[in-house]
Amino acid sequence: MSKNVVIGVSGGIAVYKALDVVSKLKKYDINVHVIMTKSAQEFVTPLSFQSLSQNMVIKDMFEEPKAFEIQHISLAKKADLLVVVPATANIIGKVAGGIADDMLSTTIMATRARVIFAPAMNTNMYTNPIVQDNISKLKGLGYEFINPASGRLACGDVGDGKLADTEVIVDYILSSLHEPKDLIGKKVLVTAGPTRANLDPVRFISNKSTGKMGYAIAAEARDRGAEVVLVSGPSNEKAPAGIKFISVETNEEMLKAVLEEFDTSDIVVKSAAVADYKPKVYSKEKIKKGSGDLVLELTRDNDILKTLGENKKHQILVGFAAESNDVLKNAHKKLEGKNLDYIVANNITEKDAGFGTDTNRVIIIKRDGTSVSLDNMSKRLVGYELFNMILENK
Ligand code: CTP
């Protein structure tokens, strides 16, 4: 049964970002109910939220109810989670002070569900000790906060108070819902990020991979109940909590870490962009520049996935194919050549897909040659679709 998430929208310039949160949640088959405060309606019309959530937006305590039920109580009971996004100083202050004078504050007061605030406000307001005191008080009472980001705010000031990225908010919500738990008892091994091939003590050859795709897959597997091991090359991404994280640098180190975990893994997702070549000679001393050109001689390094394909027993093996041309043809070749069960192919030259982006547009090809083309979507959602497909095919 799909989960009920109540999104409470209070009035601030970040209201439009709450539309994005609602739209993303809908893709996970979540039933979204929106409550808007009066001032939120000054920024965006309820109709926008209604269209995206496909539910009536609740905006007034004394509205004629559709059926006999007291709305703030029925919604408070129905909610699996209540998320206030954006949360202004006003709504935080009201809840901390025990005030319940509109639909949102009364629903927060009446619910037994977890309540999460995603604050967004001017830096001086956010750092004001009154607001900070209210936040501390609410945290002490079990309310949760998704910390705002730092940056240039709508008013031109720079500092804390920018609404957290909508991806971060959606991830937090998905993790909090902990559904579905269909990977309980499974061990999922994920690789992510680039590898480095060292040239000398200061230089290396690497690629543009950031690790975002693999980290999103690891978080998705964890939230579905799997035991997760993430083997990652150098990345600025934060390792998801609650998993085994192994940091590596080179192809060799990744191979070693992966082989140690492979036998006991059920599903292996190799989203890392592994370097295929390394310098033939590693110079222990920094290479000095000469007067002419420098020619580097490279030698082939391990194909980790191919090794796994050759040694696979019960494991479901998923590869990634980063292509700039002939995407399907090249991906099919890798699927067969590396003895994979699935390959996730993407064109790295497309906008909003591939390296460094939060979204990806992929085609998942199955062992039998059939494929599914997915729309452009968050990397987390790609992970969600991938595991759905793996589990459906079992
Ligand atoms: N891979 C690997 N070891 C390598 C190269 C790739 O394990 N040395 C894995 C990647 O993690 C990915 C898949 O193989 O899951 C395909 O990687 P990709 O870089 O697209 O392809 P390559 O096999 O390296 O082929 P090419 O670079 O010629 O496209």
Boltz pocket constraint, residues with backbone or C-beta under 6 A from the ligand:
constraints:
  - pocket:
      binder: B
      contacts: [[A, 270], [A, 271], [A, 272], [A, 273], [A, 274], [A, 275], [A, 276], [A, 301], [A, 302], [A, 303], [A, 304], [A, 305], [A, 306], [A, 318], [A, 319], [A, 320], [A, 321], [A, 322], [A, 323], [A, 334]]
      max_distance: 6.0
